[in-house]
Structures are given as C-alpha cells and as structure tokens.
Amino acid sequence: MPIYVQHEVLGRIPDVFNAEAIWQAPGLALFARRPLLRDLLERSPREHRGRAATRCFSHVTLLLPQEDVDDDYHLTRGNRARELAQTLTALHQKDFGDLLGSDQVRYDVAGVETLAPGQIGVRFGHAVYIPGPDEKILYNVSLSRDSAVWQTVCPIYPNQRLALLDGDGVPAGSWPFGPDGAILIVNDGPDAPPIVQMRPKDSFDCRFDPRGGHYIIRSARAGEGSEGGARLLLKIGRIRPSPADIARTGAGPRLRIDADKGPVAGSGSGSGSGMVAGPGAGTGTDAATHAAHPSPAPHAPVSVWQQRGASAIQADATAVPLSHQPERKASESDATFAPLARQRVSLAAIALPRLSRYRDTGADALELPFDQALTPCAEGAAAISFIVTAADELYACSAAGRQRIVAPARFTPVDARVIALLPAPDAMSDRYCALLCLPQAPGASVAAGARFAFGRNSPALAALRVLDSPRFLKHSGTADGASADRIGLSRKAFSFEAAAQGFHIARLAATQALYHLDDKLAFVASIGDSEADAPYFLPAGHHLVAGHYVLRFDA
C-alpha cells in the first residue's frame, strides 16, 4: 500500500520557530547530521522516474508543541508562526522550484499537546492538503458509531484530491479499527461523487446506505455477518452545490447545508445526513435544511394537571369490558360461545409533545430510551435515547454523547434496525415537535361489536401506553411521580368501535385533541366534537393521534 501521509518528528530543535534550523542543517558533515525537512522532501518525492524525482510535494503541515504556539499567540499575536510558514515557503520554492510545476507551495503551522519541547512534527504526502486563503469547503466528513451522535472529523476542498482518515486523525473513542485500518476518500471534483475505499481492502466491508445517506463500514475480521464486529458510519455532507445541481434546480444559492453540526445541522451527524454522494446516488437534502416548526403562539392554551385523591380516582375508574374479563370455566355456564372477528390496533409512532405548552406542570424534559431492539426500555439499558426539552429542542443521546437533531432524520444504532423521526404535520405543529416512528410497533387485538374507551383510566389498549410511567418525565415542581401520559392525554380520551372497513371514533373529553392521519402518516383532519350517536369514521389502516400516541387501526 502506498504511503499517503508522511509523518515524521524532528528532534533537538532549539528554536522551533527558526525556519533555517528546520529546513537544513548547516555545514558539510553529511554523515553526522540528522535528516531535516529538506532531506525528508528529497527522499520522498511525489513522482519520480527511476531514481530521479520529477515532482515534489508542495503542501506541508508543521506541528509545534502547543505551549510554544500559545506563547507566540500571547506575546506576538502569532507573528512568529506566520513568519515561519512564509520563510519555509520561500526556501521550498528556491530549492525545489524545478519540481513544482504549477503547484503552489503552502505551509500550515498548528500546535499539539503530544510533542515534547524542541520537537516538531512534519506531515506531507498525497493526502495532505492545505486550502488557499479564499478556498471554501466542498464536503464535510463526519463519523458516528450509532448514527445518533456525529462528529465532524475533516473537510474536503474542491481541489483536494485525497483525504485519509485513520486512528490519528479522529477523536478518541470514535475509531474502532485500530492503527492498521484507514479510510481513503477520493474527490474527482464537484461534478463527481466522492469515492470511499478502505485500506486494507480485504479487512473491511464498506457499503453505502442510500436510505440513511451514509456509508456503513464493518470490520471483516470478526467473521462475515457477525454483529460483534466493529462498525463505523461515515457521512459526506456537501456544502456547496455542484453545477449540475444549479442547472437542475435553478436555485443554487438557496441550497444550504450545515454539515458541520451533523444532524442538527448536520451530519449527520448527527445523526441527519447532508447532501451525500454515494455509488449510483446523486445528492439528498440534509435534515439540517429543514427549519424547525414554529413555536406555539403566546395565547395558546396551557394544559395543567391537578392532584386528585384516591377516592376521586376510584370514582373515575373505567369499567372493564366483557372482552377483558377472565374466562369462566366450562362447568360454570352452559352457554355456547361463537368466535368473534377481531381487529388490531398498534402503536405506530410516538408524538413528541412541545413541553413549552406545559410549563406550569414543572416538566423539564421528556426522555424516551430505546434498547437494542429499538423498543422503549429502562434508562440504564438504552442503546439510544430521544429527549424533548422545555424549550422544545430535540436531542439524540447515546454512549458517544448528546447531539441536537431536527426532523426528518433516521437513526441506526444497531444494524438492520432503523428508527425514523418525521416532522409533525403543520396542523399539529402547535402541539407536537415531531413523530418518532417505531420499527417494531406493539399491537393489541380488539373484539368486533363492542365499544371501547382509550385514556389514562381505560384498561383497553393499556399495553400500548408505553409512556405510562413517571420515569420518562423529568420535572422540577410539585408534579413529582406523575406519569408522562398526564401531558396531553385525558382520563377518557376517545372511544372506538369496529365497523365495516374501519372504526367509529367518538371524542369523550372536550379538551382532548384528536388528529386523523392517513396510512402514510399524512394529516387528514382534526377530529372535533363527535359522539357515539354521530361518530367520526376512521378508515382501516389509518392513524389516530391522541396524547403521545399515534395509533394505527387495522380491520
């Protein structure tokens, strides 16, 4: 494998800002001198014919001890570092002018904590690129272990041919492949999608996920198809539109991607996936380009709860329908039972509320943890968690940290399982931030010919009220121990009864908001006053939103 980045450390430099001491040793003691920057460039040409160099590298990064760089900034505002880069540029052009061609010599000086005093790190090679003063970023590259938290690791510029990512170039804990693995990104220009390859090739499986908008890289050393192998997600978010995009849309300047912040941005992280170029794929829109829904108007009604005594709760209890009563023994009755047609209701999504509507309740945050199967779980066993703050901000949390997200977005904390975040329809945006679609929707069967009620005090479909617990709601007020269902869901919200090719819905509480969504979760109508004598008809396969729950009714 060729060496894409030459990384050497020069030692025993009394003055790390002395360009001549870094470039070439004085005198003619060829055998006694140690190799310096000029010798390194001469020994590792960019192109050669036989043993003769025909082209040399022109972009060099110098890494100085961080303490020296800080002192220079404090005392001279960074003048010594700038003079060092300018002097080395002049020496480079003077000694290698015939091997540069049309290449521009560029030097960059940075500080690192790992170097000892008197040491200088030198980096140059095929994958080392220093942008010009007016050159803008074309792509931002982000990495994630779980698709929830994305970390931007490097930019790619329009004239940059190669970019190399390895264990030295990414944040600690974000690189699972050890020192031998590396990601090579080939940029053939703004009109061509970037190419992602792994080094060494036979040790990794790299494929592009067009639905998620990112690459999935898995180590092949743990065995093919093994879920125990190391996995890394890579996202390439485009910052500037290509000429083809401008010609197709006619509105290049309006195409905005904030890929520096991943998903909120975005990049994805990220989680959110910028304009991603993959094999056979063009570009897609980052979740960051979708503006968040406006906050509710100041005069919007605020829902509050009141403490009720045990006697009030007992008086308000809902009767158990016959279909939920325990079966009698055969000897207790001579009645003959006929099988009934049964319909099914499933929890398709969780509607994330705007907590700003419930400030008087003391609710600070609503946290929804999901386990490896992407089902709601206890907080300690979570593979990914979603949080709604009192300011109606959405966050995704995992072992890698916490990151702001914006709908629409997709998350794959484990392979073959995707949890999607959809924006709330405009007609519901005053109450909800987003819809969190469940990949494995829990369901319950209901008998035909009977009317059931759904609400906090109703046993029907109680298994679908997965948030009926105080552990999901974080608060700082008098509502200690209150269930999350007390936000937006009445004790008796609505009743439903199976009918031909659908269900009859009747609202039971005057303050309960009910919304009808179609089979694609698109808004249909807001269900107002409806009674058992004049119910609202919900077609089979459509959804009903009440409180946190998006329920799908299937005949």
N, C-alpha and C positions, 0 to 999 in steps of 0.2 A: 504494500500500500504506500503510495507517495506521502511525503510529509507535507501536509497542508499549512501547518504553522510551525515555524522555527521559534523555539522558546529557549533562550539562554540567559544565564545570570552572570554578570560581570562583577568580580570582587576586587577589593582593595583599591577603591577609587576614593582618594582623599576628599575631593570636592565633587559631589555628584552633579553639580551644575557646570562643570568645566567640560566644554564640548571637545576640546583637543585631547583631554585625557581619556575620554570615552571613545573617540574615533580611532586614534592610532597612537601606539607607544613611541616615544622619542628614541633616537639613536639607531644604531645598526646591529644591536645584539639580537639577531633574528632567533637564535636558539633559546635565549633566556627570556624573551618577552612572552607574555601571556596573550592569547587572542583577544582582540577588542572588536569594536563594531565593524570597522572596515574589513578586518580579516574574516569575520562571520559572513558578511555580504559577499565577499570574494569567493569564499569556499562553497557557498550555496546559491548559485545563480538561478534566475528564474527560467532561463532557456540556455541550452548550450549545444554545440555541435562538436562531438567528440569530447575533447578535454577543454575546448575553448569556449568561454562564455560569450553568448550573443545578446543576452538581455539580463538585466539585474532587477531585483525588487526595488520598488520606489516608495513603498509605504511602510513606515517603521513606527512602532509604539514603544516608548520608553516608560518603564515602571520604576519610580523612585520610592524610597522609604517615605511613608505617609507623614512622619514627623518633619522631615525636611521640606516637603511640599507645603505643610501647614505653616512652618516658619517663614517660608518665602511669601506666602499669601499675607501673613500678618505684617511682615516688615517691608516688602516691596510691592505688595498687591499682585504678586505673580509675575513680576518683570523678569526675574532670573529664569523661570521656566520658559517664558516666551523667547528670551534671548538664546537659551539652549536649543530650542527647536529651530530657530532661524539660522544659527551658526551650523548646526548639523546638516540642515538642508543645503547650505552653501557648500560645505565640504563634500556632501554626497554628489551634488551636481558637478563639482570640479573634478573629482576623481573617477566618476562613472558616467560622465556626460556622453561618451560614445556608446554606452549600453542602455541608455534610457529611451531613445527614440522620441515618441510624442508623449511619454508618460510624465506626469507631474510628480515631483518629489514632495512628500508630505510627512511631517513628523508630528507625533502627539505625545504629550507628557502627562502622566497620571500618577497618583500615589496609591500604594498598597501597604497594608499592615504587616504582611508576611516577610518583608525584606529587612535584613539587619542593616545597621549603619554602614555606609561605604559600599553597599551592594546596589546594582542596577539590573533590572530585568529588561530584556530586549525581545520583542516579538515582531516577526515579519514572515511573509510567506504568501502562498496563493490565496489563502482565506483571510488575510489581514487587509482591511480596507479602512482608510481614513477619509471621511467625506470632505468635500470642499466647503468653504465658508457659507455659500448660498445654496448648497445642495439639500433638498428636502427628502424626508424618509418616504420610501415607497411601500415597504411592508414592516410590520412589527411581528416578531416571533414570540409566542407565549407557550408556556408549558404548564401542565396540570397532571396531578396523579389521580384525580377523582372527578374532573370536569366541573367542580364547584368553585374552586379557587384557582385562578390563572395568574401566573407570574410572567411578566414581560422580561425576556432574557436578552434580546438583542434586536436592533433594527437592521433592515436591508435597504440599501440606497439604489437608485436607478442604474448607476454604473458599476455597482458591486456585482462581481461575477459569482463568487463563492462565499458561503458562510458556514462555519464549523462550530458545532456545539458538542462539548464533552463535559466531563466532570469538573473541569477547572473553570468553565465559563458559565455555570448556572448556580443559583443559590443553593446553600447547603440543605440537604434533605429533599431536593427536587430531582436529583439524578439517581435513578435506581440501577444503572447498568455498569457501575464500576469504572475503573480507569481505561479499560480497553475499548469500550463502546463509544461511538461518536455518530452524530447526525450531520450529514452534509446536505446543504441546500444550494441548489444551482439556480441562478437567476439569469435567464436568457433575454431579459428586457421587459419593459412594461406591457408589451403586447402578448407575451407568452406566460403561461402559468409556471410558477416555480416548481422545481423537481426536488423531491425529498428522497434521499438514499441513506441507508445505514452502513456503517463501517465497523467491523467486517460484516459483509452481506449475509453470509450463511449463519450468523449467530442471532439474527433478529428477523421478526416478521413485521413488515411495515405496510399498512393499507390505509386508504383514505375512506372515511365515513362521510358520504355526501349529506346524510340527514343531520349529523351532528356538526358538519363543517370543520372537522379536524382529522388529523392523522392518528391512528392507533398503532403504537409501537410496542411490541411484546418480545421479551427475550425468548429465544427458541431453546435455550439450554435446559429449561425445566421440563422439556418434553412437549411435543406438539399437542395443542389443545388443552394444556394444563392451565387451570385457573390460578395455580400457585406461582406462575412465572411473573417476573417484574413487568409492569405495564406503565407506559407513559403516553400522554396525549399531547399532541403538538398542533398548534393553530397558527396559521399565517394570515394575519389581518391586513388587508390592503388599505393604505392611507390615501393614495391618490388614484383617481380613475384613469383607466387606460384610454387611449384614443378611440378604441373600439367601443368602450362604454359611452364616451361622449357622443360619438356618432350615432349610437343606437338610441340613447335617451335624449340627446339634445340638451342635457342639463348637467354637465359635469360638475360645475361648482356647487350644485346643491347636494351632491353625493358626499355625505360626511360620515366618517368612521372614526370613533375614538378608541383605537385598538390598544392604546397604552394602558387602559384600565381593564382590559379583558371584558367580562360580561357586562359590567355597568356601562361600561364602556363597551371592556371590551374589547378575554378576548378573549375573551373569552373568555377575559377568560373565559372570569371568568371567569367562571362559567364564568354565553354569548360568543358569537363567532365571527366577526368581521367579514370582509369580502375575502373569501377563501378560494384559492385556486388549487384544484386537485386534478388528478388524472381524469380527463374527459369531462371536467367541470369548468364552468365559466366563473362567475362571481355571484356571491349571495350577499344579502344585507345583514349587517351586524345587528344584534339586539340593541346595541347602543344607539342606533339611529332612530329607534322608536322612542318618541318622547313619552314620559310618564303621564298617566292620566291626571287631569287637573284635580286639585284638592276640592272637597265639597265646599259649597258656599257657606258663609258665616251663619246664615239663618237656617241652615239645615238642622232638622230636629236631632236632638241628642238622646240616645236611649240609655236609661239607667235602670238599675235593679234596686230592689228594696229587700231587706231581710224579712223573712216570714217565719213564724213559729211553726213548731211541729204539728200543731192542730190544724193550721191552715194548709199545710202540705197534705195532711191526711184527708182533709175535706175536699181537696182538689185532685185527688188521685183518680186516675182513669181506670174504668172498669176493664177487666181482661176479656177480650172477645172469645167466643167459643172455640175458634181455631187454635187459641193458645192455651186452653185449659188442658190439664192432664187427661190422658185417655182412661176410660173406665175399663175394668176387667170384663171379660166376656160374660162372666156369671152375674154381673150386676145389672144387666139390661138385656132384654130380648130384641132390642131394636136392630134393624138391619141398616148398615151404612153403605152408601154408594160413593165411589171415588169422585172427587171434585176436580175440575180443571183448575190448575194453579198457575198464577202469573209470577213474574220475578221482578224484584226491584233491586238495583245495585247502586253502589256509591261510585260514580264515575269520576268525580273530582271534588276537591275541597276549595271552596270560595274563600279566599283570604280577605278578611274584612279591613276596612280603614279604621284603625283604632282611634284616629282623631275624632271620630264621632262619639266615642265613649270615654272622654276624658274624665267625666265625673265618676266613673267607676274605679278610677285608680289603676287601670290596666296600662302597664308599661310596654309589654311585648307579648306576642303570641308566637310560641316556638313549637314547630312540628318536626320531631325527629323521625327518621326512617331507617330501618335496618338494612341488611344486605339484600333482602328480598324486596326492598322498597315498600314495606308496609309500616304503618305507624307503630312505634315501639317506645320503650323507656329511653330516657335521655342517655344513659350510660352505654347502650348498645347501638348507638346511631352510626350509620355509615355516612349520612348526610342529613343536615337539618336546615329548615327554612324558617326565617324569623321575619315577623312584621313588627316594626317599632311603633311607638306612639306618634311618630311623625310620618307614618305611612310609608316608611322605607323598607325595601325588601333586601334580605341578606341570605346568602347561602353559606353554611358552615360545615367544616369537615375537620379531619385531623390536621390538614395543611393550614387552617386558619379560617378567616371570615372575609367575605367579599360582597360588595353591593351588586345586586342584579336588577335587571329590568326585563319585563316580558316583552316579546316572546323569547324563550330560552329553552335549551334542552340540556339535561344532565345525565351522565352515565357513570355514576360512582362505581358500578360493577359492570362487567361485560354482559352483553345481551339483555340488559335491563335499562330502560330509558324512562325518565320522569320528565314531563314537559310542563312548562309554565306558559300559560296563554294570557294575553291581556284581557281584562274584563270588558265586556261589551260597553259601548258608550252609555247606553241607557242604565247600566248598573254601576258605572264608574264612581258615582257619588257614595256608594256603599262598599264597593269592593276594589281591591288593588289588582288582583289577578286571579286566575283559575289554575289550580295545581292539579293536573290530570294524574290519576293513579294508574300505574301499569297493570296492577292486579286488583281489580275492583271487587271488594267484598259484596256479596249479594244475599238476598233472603227471598224465600217463596211466600206468596200470599194467596189465600183461597179466593176463588171467584164467588160472587153472590153475597159478599159481606162488605160492610163499610168499616174502614179502619182510620184511626187518627194518628198523626205524626206530630211529635213535640217532645219537650223535656219530660213531661209526666206521662207519656204514652209508651206502653210496652211494645207496640207494633214497630218493627224495624229498629228496635233498640240496639241491635248488633251493628247497625250501620252508623250510629252516632259515636264515631271513634274518638271524638274530642270531648266526650262527656267525662272529663276528669280535671281536677284543678292543676295537675302538673304541667299542662300545656300553656297556662296563662301566668305570666309574670306580672305582678302588681305591687303597688306600694300605697295601700289605702285600707279602708275598712272592709274590703271585699275578700279578705283572706280566706282561702279554701273554696272559693266559688268556682264552679265548673266553667270551662270555656264556652259551653253551649248557652250560657246565660247572656252572651253577646249576640243579639240578633235573632234568637230562636225562642218563640213563645212556648208556654207550657203545653198549649194545644194550638199548633200552628195551622194545620190543614187536615182535612180528611180525604180519603181516596177510596174509590170503588172500581173494580174491574168492570169494563163494559165491552161491547163488541168493538174490536180493533182499537182499543185504547182504554183510558181511565177517566172517570169523572172526579174532578178536583173541586173541593169546597173550602174556602178560607174560613177558619174558625176564630181567629183573633183579628180584631180590626187593625191592630198595629203591626201585624206580620206582613213583611214584604215577600211576595212570591213572584218568580220570574219563569217564563216558559222559554226554553232553548230547544232548538231542533236537534236532530241526530248528530249534527256536526258541531254542536255547542255554539251555534249562531243564535243571536237574540231573535225571538219571535214576538213576545208580548209580555206586558206586566199584568199579572192577574189581580184584578181589583176585587170588589165585593162579589162574592159568589156563595150561594147557599146550597144545601143538599137538594132543595126543590129545583134550583136552577144552577147546576154545577157547570164548571169550566171543563171542556173536553180536551184531554191531552192525548194525542195520537201515540200509538205504541212505538217504542224506540226513541221517543223524545225525552227531554230532561226537564226537571223542576228544581229550582233553586230556592232553598229555604234556610236561612241562617248560614252556617258554614258549608252546607251540604248541597252538592249537585247530584240529584237522584235520577237515575235512568229507569224508566218504566217500560218493561217488555212484556208483551202479551204472550 
